[in-house]
Amino acid sequence: MERRSARTPMTNSDHVGTNLGYNGNILIAGLSASGKTTHSYLLAGLFGLTYISGSQTHLTVNGLNPVQDRAFWVSDKAKTLLTAAQFRQVEQELSRLEKRMTGCIFDSWIMPWLKASPGLTIYLMSTFESRLCKAAVSRRENGFAIDDAFAEAIKQKDNSAIELYRTLYGVDRSEERRVGKECRS
């Protein structure tokens, strides 16, 4: 593959299927603010893939506008969406799309464990502190400040999802909360 600058437009011949000999889907997973959306957008643009957002699917399945305020997922309203029934409904919709489509990149917390068809899986892990910084920049309010309430909201969201996935699917992702701790000693 020839090197190109970020400004060089992609052509149909640049599609991932023709250049890399791969015609499946890519599934990206990770905890809150681990970079799922950022990496999904980059790969989708680079390889001409269709991007399917787990968060936007979650909102749509629950009858909400898929475009929400940047702080939505740490709000009280979002907490009402983090139930077992809703997680199952969202994962069923993502699995349905995955079975029917190829050439897509999905960002989701759990799809690599539930994938319905062969696909490349990428799992992003980073420290809690790094994810807090990324989340603060993404929400673009309070001068990017990370206060105790915001940190606690991210922890609660992570813990809720980790517990739901353990209960629903038997997937234990609790070790992710310890990523980076051994690097600081």
C-alpha positions in Angstrom: 0.0 0.0 0.0 1.5 3.3 -1.0 2.0 5.9 1.7 -0.4 8.8 1.6 -1.0 11.9 3.6 -4.1 12.4 5.7 -5.3 14.8 3.0 -5.1 12.4 0.1 -8.6 11.3 -0.8 -9.5 7.6 -0.8 -10.8 5.9 -3.9 -12.9 2.8 -4.3 -9.7 0.8 -5.0 -8.4 1.9 -1.6 -11.2 -0.1 0.2 -9.9 -2.5 2.9 -11.2 -5.5 1.0 -9.0 -4.8 -2.1 -5.9 -3.6 -0.3 -5.8 -6.0 2.6 -7.6 -8.9 1.2 -10.1 -8.6 4.1 -13.9 -8.3 3.5 -15.3 -8.9 7.0 -16.2 -6.5 9.8 -14.1 -4.9 12.4 -15.3 -4.9 16.0 -13.7 -2.4 18.4 -14.4 -2.6 22.1 -13.2 -0.9 25.3 -14.5 0.9 28.4 -15.8 4.5 28.5 -13.5 6.9 26.7 -10.9 4.3 25.7 -10.9 5.6 22.2 -13.5 3.3 20.5 -15.2 6.1 18.6 -12.0 7.9 17.7 -10.3 4.8 16.3 -13.5 3.6 14.6 -13.8 7.0 12.7 -10.2 6.9 11.7 -10.3 3.3 10.4 -13.6 3.9 8.7 -12.2 6.9 6.9 -8.9 5.3 6.1 -10.4 2.0 4.7 -13.8 3.2 3.4 -15.8 1.2 6.0 -19.3 2.0 7.2 -19.2 3.1 10.9 -21.9 1.7 13.2 -21.9 3.2 16.7 -23.0 1.1 19.7 -23.9 4.2 21.6 -26.0 5.6 18.8 -27.7 2.2 18.3 -28.4 2.1 22.1 -30.1 5.5 21.9 -32.1 4.7 18.7 -33.3 1.3 20.1 -34.6 3.2 23.1 -36.5 5.7 21.1 -34.0 8.6 21.6 -32.3 10.9 19.2 -28.9 9.3 18.4 -27.2 12.7 18.7 -27.1 13.7 22.4 -25.2 16.3 24.4 -21.6 15.2 25.0 -22.2 14.7 28.7 -25.3 12.5 28.1 -23.7 9.2 29.0 -22.7 10.3 32.5 -26.2 11.9 33.1 -29.0 10.6 35.3 -31.1 9.9 32.2 -28.4 7.7 30.7 -28.3 5.6 33.9 -31.9 4.6 33.2 -30.7 3.1 29.9 -28.1 0.8 31.6 -30.4 -2.1 32.3 -30.1 -5.8 31.4 -33.1 -5.7 29.1 -31.9 -2.7 27.2 -28.4 -4.1 26.9 -29.7 -7.3 25.4 -31.9 -5.4 23.0 -29.0 -3.2 21.8 -26.7 -6.2 21.4 -29.3 -8.1 19.5 -29.7 -5.2 17.0 -25.9 -4.9 16.6 -25.6 -8.7 16.1 -28.4 -8.5 13.5 -26.6 -5.7 11.6 -23.3 -7.6 11.9 -24.8 -10.8 10.3 -26.3 -8.9 7.4 -23.5 -6.5 6.6 -19.8 -6.6 5.7 -17.3 -3.8 5.4 -18.4 -2.2 8.6 -16.7 -1.1 11.7 -18.7 -1.4 15.0 -17.8 0.2 18.2 -19.3 -1.6 21.2 -18.4 -2.6 24.7 -19.1 -6.3 24.2 -19.3 -7.3 20.5 -16.0 -9.1 20.3 -17.4 -11.7 22.7 -20.7 -12.0 21.0 -19.7 -11.7 17.3 -22.0 -13.5 15.0 -19.6 -13.8 12.1 -15.9 -13.9 11.6 -14.4 -10.5 12.1 -11.3 -8.6 13.2 -11.6 -7.6 16.8 -9.7 -4.8 18.5 -9.8 -4.3 22.2 -8.6 -0.9 23.6 -7.3 -0.7 27.1 -6.0 2.4 28.9 -5.7 3.6 32.4 -8.6 5.1 34.3 -6.7 8.4 34.5 -6.1 8.5 30.7 -9.8 7.7 30.1 -10.8 10.5 32.5 -8.7 13.0 30.5 -10.2 11.8 27.2 -13.7 12.0 28.6 -13.2 15.5 30.0 -11.9 16.7 26.6 -14.8 15.0 24.8 -17.5 16.6 26.9 -15.9 20.1 26.3 -17.3 21.8 29.4 -16.1 23.1 32.7 -12.7 24.0 31.1 -12.0 20.3 30.7 -11.9 20.0 34.5 -12.0 16.6 36.1 -13.8 16.8 39.4 -14.6 14.1 41.8 -18.3 13.9 40.6 -17.2 13.4 37.0 -14.7 10.7 37.9 -17.3 8.9 40.1 -19.8 9.0 37.2 -17.3 7.3 34.8 -16.5 4.7 37.5 -20.3 4.0 38.0 -20.9 3.7 34.3 -17.9 1.3 33.9 -19.0 -0.8 37.0 -22.6 -1.0 35.8 -21.6 -2.2 32.3 -19.0 -4.6 33.7 -21.5 -6.2 36.1 -24.2 -6.4 33.4 -21.9 -8.2 31.0 -20.8 -10.6 33.7 -24.4 -11.3 34.6 -25.8 -11.5 31.0 -23.0 -13.1 29.1 -20.5 -14.5 31.6 -17.8 -12.1 30.4 -15.5 -10.9 33.2 -14.0 -7.6 32.2 -13.2 -6.4 35.8 -9.4 -6.7 35.3 -9.7 -3.7 33.0 -10.2 -1.4 35.9 -6.6 -2.3 37.1 -4.9 -1.5 33.8 -1.9 0.8 34.3 -1.8 0.4 38.1 1.2 -1.9 37.8 3.0 0.6 35.5 3.1 3.3 38.2 4.9 1.2 40.8 
